[in-house]
Amino acid sequence: MLKFLSKVRIEFNALDPRIASCMEFLAQCNARKAKESNPACQVQVKRRTDDHPPQIAVTFVNGVEEVFDATSTPAQTIRNMILEKGQLLETEQMFREAGEKWPVIIPEEELHQSFPGTKPRKAEEKKQ
């Protein structure tokens, strides 16, 4: 998860009963495997003393920052969203390294083309 991020900022009041998501996400960030995937990723924890709701802010390696409301978003959902965006970043990088344009534009007429169906080998063997 951290390999797609350059910075993680977790903010919460320790006395707030809504910090479960923050604590779980922090534990995931501090896991050995996560740290090894990107040792350069900064993980910052800001302990607040006000009533500000717990939040998790992540900065992707391309500089895009996203802030999550940790009171209503489970840590696993945040992790999955990071992984999905990270896969998109990897795909974009792969296309750019290959000299292809990004985003890939598929012409409208190609979207509506029919294609010959393929049958599994076993289905064809049963016919004979």
Helices and strands as residue ranges (DSSP letters): G 2-4, E 5-13, H 20-30, H 32-37, E 42-48, E 55-60, E 65-69, H 75-97, H 108-111, H 121-127
